[in-house]
Amino acid sequence: MVRFAKWRAFACLCVWSKGRPELYIFFPPFGCTDGGILPGSNGTSNGSDSKKLRVEDRMEAPPSRVLHIRKLPNETSETEVIALGLPFGKVTNILTLKGKNQAFLELGTEEAAITMVNYYSTVTPHVRNVPVFIQYSNHKELKTDAGNQRAQAVLQAVSAVQGGGTPTSGSDLALTAASSPVLRIIIDNMFYPVTLDVLQQIFSKFGTVMKIITFTKNNQFQALLQFNDPSTAQQAKIALDGQNIYNSCCTLRIDYSKLVNLNVKYNNDKSRDYTRPELPAGDGQPAMDPNMAAAFQGKDSNSLLAGTPALTSDLSPGALSPLNAAAAAAAAAGRVALSGHSGSSGVLLASNLNEEMVTPQSLFTLFGVYGDTQRVKILYNKKDSALIQMADASQAQLAMSHLNGQKMYGKVIRVALSKHTSVQLPRDGLDDQGLTKDFTNSPLHRFKKPGSKNFQNIFPPSTTLHLSNIPTDVTEEDLRLLFSNAGGTVNAFKFFQDHKMALLQMSTVEEAIQGLIDLHNYNMGDNHHLRVSFSKSSI
């Protein structure tokens, strides 16, 4: 069937086949000399460049399980394109047009494609840190020829993993066989907190997460995560390695572990065995949330992420990177509050404090490492607990992530988000024995200046402290003596080249915390106030 129509200043000859347009030929009205032909015909344009006007770029196509992906970076691999669709369902075909930086991706169902398009309409998808564009294709299915062997090999490998099988030898182009169900995960550029529960929400999209152990090594947050089988671990690694949990930060670096089984002794904020919810919390560690324990008993953990991408409608657009909306699911489940989310709070509840030694000032100093502490209130009737108000919810999360479970004044403190939205000051004339302090206008806030370097130097508590603003006449011996008198043993020391900064290593993290609380802003003479923070370096 041939139809003739006008489109703006051009006439359009449309050839229809099987109920849909197969070829569009554009030519100008009479008297004009320019002409154009849609790619696919063999016509010319009287010596001028052909006008490549794709119908998919001109009009919005109806929903289809085939998606058109544009503006891909050069050398984008088939695996990277497939990874965009994996979190939303089975990927059944792929066609890459590398010369045009485009690709077509076919999902198993139209519903999966709709979910994917809806999600990426609110959160811009990225490949190699370059934004790409996804829309429905006019094609209802992809038909690829034998020349597309590499893409088909990658697809075959992914399909085998999705189906619980083993990739065939022909898929070696893209994947290597996973010999272990255990993944080793390193978080790079961890500006926002990443907890055990956030990891569970992310990785359970790909299968049943059995166990997780988190730890800090070389001042870097790491985790070991065990799936129920190696093929699921392989699928998760393909999709998630190199992705950002939050926008431009918290990058996942994933490799296979040499271990084939994790031995988890305790269920708490550091480790979790989802197959044994009855395990104890361990000495001084916060116990597993009973609601979470109930959720995992007799229930596949993957169900917690059912329909995950739809949850992003409640979040600020662009707040998360396109990582299958796992962080959004965590927020919706109440495990993590995100900045800008209506349910978030900037107030923390710190408990199990040493009530004989803790003060509002000491809490201000310690929590101030991770944000601008506004107010602190030690509870009058429960002096081992305190409310701490940070400048915003992101800072509260950061402090909670890094300080929960740390030792302060000999006790393991517990830090959680509070139901309160602010800390109230005592009424005028009421003496609360100095238990409430307002630090709103404190000159010691580390993050009040936009673009401050302090934003790039936020690290978990460690034995190594970074010292700055050191007077030129202060010696290594002076600083060693100063921190030894604060309580603890100085194991190592190193001046920077200009002697204005130094690294100092205590024997334990608790001693380093004590030294920071006591000596941050310490007057070294001539109005030189020592600046102390945790370091990721070692000496």
NORGIFEN-V725845 format. One line per field, one symbol per residue. ss: DSSP state (2 for helix, 1 for strand, 0 for the rest). Layout:
BEGIN
ss = ???
END
This chain:
BEGIN
ss = 01111110011111111001111111110000001110000000100100000022220000000111110000000222222222000011111112220111111002222222222222000110011011110000000000002222222222222200000022222000000001111111000000022222222222001111111110011111111002222222222200011100111111110000000000010011100000000000001002222222000022222002222222000001000002222222000000000000001111100000000222222220000011111100000001111100222222222220001100110111100000000000000000011100000000000000222200000001111100000002222222222000011111100000011111002222222222200010000010111100000
END
